[in-house]
């Protein structure tokens, strides 16, 4: 893509003055041309029967809490009368269900793509409003296949406030936007820790989530505190939104579900007009 653009640009300079080229080719037109080239040759998106919206929970970095966010997101959506699948206690499907607990998945690209297709299209999801996809870290083959093959309604980016996590999350946002997937917003995980006695909060890892969201032009959908009940819920299979539904951490996830629902309704209404 870059090579093609470079050749076109240099050919234009050859036949026109640099000043004329600068005035005629704006940065926005270059970006549009890049997007058009990106769209060419991509596979046709194939919807999943019965599923209205597909939302990916993603981040370029591992260990920031994508799976925990996905699990705790579904129960609030159900409480808003939205039918959806992923994570306990709602029905879910995972590669982990298909292999031995101690066995690594030592697969190459084509095998991963085949498994991904089966998990998406050979599971009886039924009629659901939202399917939430908990993605692995990175911006590799799995993410590209999801974006190129599925009609994604939006992406939710999960990050922690450290500089390294924020930088990689920024790259993940660039990937989704380059391929035309709306970035719904950012979830700041482990944003603070509260004292169990006085409830005073401290930001252990900084406050970079809001800055990242501002740079991306998207909202901070939730700031989830670091709390033992969240990790305990993940280990036991009982998300904190069900085990401690009135706790501050559960309320953060409930607010997240509401904001995602509102954002997707807004996008759908905009597409209909």
C-alpha positions in Angstrom: 0.0 0.0 0.0 2.7 2.5 0.9 4.8 1.6 -2.0 1.9 2.2 -4.4 1.1 5.5 -2.9 4.7 6.6 -3.0 4.9 5.8 -6.7 1.7 7.6 -7.5 2.8 10.6 -5.5 6.3 10.8 -7.1 4.7 10.5 -10.6 2.5 13.4 -9.8 5.4 15.5 -8.8 7.1 14.7 -12.0 4.4 16.3 -14.1 3.4 19.1 -11.8 5.2 21.6 -9.7 5.5 20.9 -6.0 3.4 23.9 -5.1 0.5 22.7 -7.4 0.7 19.2 -5.9 0.6 20.5 -2.4 -2.5 22.6 -3.2 -4.4 19.8 -4.9 -3.6 16.7 -2.8 -4.6 17.3 0.7 -3.8 14.9 3.6 -7.5 13.9 3.7 -7.5 12.8 0.1 -4.4 10.8 0.7 -6.0 9.1 3.7 -9.1 8.4 1.6 -7.0 6.9 -1.2 -5.2 4.7 1.4 -8.5 3.5 2.8 -9.8 2.7 -0.7 -6.7 0.6 -1.4 -7.1 -1.2 2.0 -10.7 -2.1 1.2 -9.8 -3.6 -2.2 -9.1 -7.3 -2.1 -10.5 -7.9 1.4 -12.9 -10.8 1.8 -16.6 -10.1 1.9 -17.9 -9.8 5.4 -20.1 -12.7 6.5 -22.7 -12.1 9.2 -23.4 -14.7 11.9 -27.0 -15.9 11.6 -29.2 -14.6 14.4 -26.6 -12.1 15.7 -27.5 -8.4 15.4 -24.3 -6.8 16.7 -20.8 -8.1 17.2 -18.6 -6.2 19.6 -14.9 -6.9 20.1 -13.2 -6.3 23.5 -9.6 -5.7 22.5 -6.2 -4.3 23.4 -2.8 -4.6 21.9 -1.3 -5.7 25.2 -1.9 -8.9 27.3 -2.8 -8.9 30.9 -4.9 -5.7 31.0 -8.2 -7.3 31.8 -10.0 -7.9 28.5 -11.5 -11.3 29.5 -12.6 -9.9 32.9 -14.2 -6.9 31.2 -16.0 -9.2 28.7 -17.3 -11.4 31.4 -18.6 -8.6 33.6 -20.0 -6.7 30.6 -22.6 -9.3 29.6 -24.7 -9.4 32.8 -25.4 -5.6 32.7 -26.4 -5.9 29.0 -28.8 -8.7 29.9 -30.3 -6.5 32.7 -31.0 -3.9 30.0 -33.1 -6.5 28.2 -30.5 -7.2 25.6 -30.0 -10.8 24.6 -26.3 -11.6 24.3 -23.7 -14.3 24.6 -20.3 -14.6 26.2 -18.9 -15.2 29.6 -20.5 -16.7 32.7 -23.3 -16.8 33.7 -24.4 -16.2 30.1 -23.7 -18.9 27.5 -20.2 -18.8 26.0 -17.8 -20.6 23.7 -14.0 -20.7 24.1 -11.1 -22.5 22.7 -10.3 -23.6 26.2 -13.4 -25.8 26.2 -12.0 -27.8 23.4 -8.5 -28.7 24.7 -7.1 -30.2 27.8 -6.5 -27.7 30.6 -2.8 -28.2 30.7 -2.3 -28.4 26.9 -0.9 -25.4 25.0 -2.4 -24.4 21.6 0.6 -24.9 19.4 -1.0 -24.0 16.1 0.2 -22.1 13.0 -1.8 -19.4 11.2 -4.0 -21.5 9.0 -5.1 -23.8 11.8 -5.9 -20.8 14.0 -8.0 -19.3 11.2 -9.9 -22.6 10.7 -10.6 -22.8 14.4 -11.7 -19.2 14.6 -14.2 -19.8 11.7 -15.6 -22.8 13.5 -16.1 -21.0 16.7 -17.9 -18.2 15.0 -20.0 -19.9 12.4 -20.5 -23.5 13.6 -21.8 -22.6 17.1 -25.6 -22.3 17.5 -25.7 -18.8 19.0 -29.4 -18.4 18.5 -31.1 -15.1 18.2 -29.1 -12.6 20.2 -28.7 -8.8 20.1 -25.0 -8.7 21.0 -22.2 -11.2 20.6 -19.1 -10.0 22.5 -15.8 -11.4 21.3 -12.9 -11.5 23.8 -9.8 -11.2 21.5 -6.3 -12.3 22.3 -3.6 -9.5 22.6 -1.8 -8.1 19.7 -2.7 -6.9 16.2 -1.9 -10.1 14.3 -3.7 -12.7 12.2 -6.6 -13.3 14.6 -7.5 -9.7 14.9 -7.2 -9.1 11.1 -9.4 -12.1 10.3 -12.1 -10.9 12.7 -12.1 -7.5 11.3 -12.0 -8.6 7.7 -14.6 -11.3 7.9 -17.1 -10.1 10.5 -19.4 -7.1 10.2 -18.3 -5.6 13.5 -20.5 -3.0 15.2 -17.7 -1.6 17.3 -14.6 -2.2 19.4 -14.0 -1.6 23.1 -10.4 -1.0 24.0 -9.2 -2.1 27.4 -6.0 -0.7 28.9 -4.3 0.0 32.2 -2.8 3.4 32.9 0.9 2.5 32.4 2.6 4.2 29.4 3.5 0.8 27.8 -0.1 -0.4 27.8 -1.4 2.9 26.6 1.0 3.0 23.7 0.1 -0.5 22.5 -3.6 0.3 22.9 -3.1 3.3 20.7 -1.8 1.0 18.0 -4.8 -1.3 18.4 -7.1 1.7 17.8 -5.2 2.6 14.7 -5.8 -0.9 13.3 -9.5 -0.9 13.9 -9.9 2.6 12.4 -7.8 1.8 9.3 -10.2 -1.1 8.6 -13.3 0.9 9.3 -14.4 -0.5 12.7 -15.8 2.2 15.0 -13.9 2.5 18.3 -16.6 2.9 20.9 -14.3 4.0 23.7 -11.7 3.1 26.2 -12.0 1.2 29.5 -9.4 2.1 32.1 -8.8 -1.1 34.1 -7.0 -1.1 37.5 -7.4 2.7 37.4 -7.1 3.1 41.2 -7.1 1.2 44.5 -9.4 2.0 47.4 -8.5 1.8 51.0 -10.8 -0.9 52.6 -11.1 1.2 55.8 -11.6 4.8 54.7 -12.4 4.2 50.9 -9.7 6.8 49.9 -8.6 6.0 46.3 -5.0 6.1 45.0 -3.9 5.9 41.4 -1.0 3.4 41.5 -0.3 3.4 37.8 -0.9 7.0 36.8 -3.8 8.7 35.0 -3.0 8.2 31.3 -6.3 6.6 30.3 -8.1 9.9 29.9 -5.3 11.4 27.9 -5.3 8.5 25.5 -9.1 8.8 25.1 -8.7 12.5 24.3 -6.0 11.8 21.7 -8.2 9.2 20.1 -11.3 11.4 20.2 -13.4 8.7 22.1 -14.9 8.6 25.6 -13.6 6.8 28.6 -16.4 4.3 29.0 -15.4 3.1 32.5 -12.7 3.5 35.1 -12.5 0.1 36.9 -10.7 0.0 40.3 -8.2 -2.6 41.3 -10.1 -4.8 43.8 -9.7 -8.4 45.1 -13.4 -9.2 44.4 -12.8 -8.8 40.7 -10.0 -11.3 40.5 -11.8 -13.7 42.9 -14.9 -13.5 40.6 -12.8 -14.5 37.6 -11.3 -17.5 39.4 -14.6 -18.7 40.7 -16.6 -18.1 37.5 -18.9 -15.6 39.3 -18.3 -12.1 37.9 -18.3 -9.3 40.4 -21.5 -7.9 38.8 -23.3 -10.9 40.2 -21.3 -11.7 43.4 -21.2 -8.1 44.6 -23.7 -6.2 42.4 -23.8 -3.0 44.4 -20.0 -2.6 44.9 -18.2 0.3 43.2 -16.4 -2.0 40.9 -19.7 -3.7 39.8 -21.3 -0.4 39.2 -18.5 0.6 36.9 -19.2 -2.5 34.8 -22.9 -1.8 34.8 -22.3 1.8 33.6 -20.0 0.4 30.9 -22.8 -1.9 29.6 -25.2 1.0 29.4 -22.8 3.2 27.6 -21.9 0.6 25.0 -25.6 -0.1 24.4 -26.3 3.7 24.0 -23.3 4.1 21.6 -24.4 1.2 19.4 -28.0 2.5 19.3 -26.6 5.9 18.3 -24.5 4.4 15.5 -27.4 2.4 14.2 -29.6 5.4 14.1 -27.0 7.4 12.3 -26.6 4.6 9.7 -30.3 4.6 9.1 -30.6 8.3 8.4 
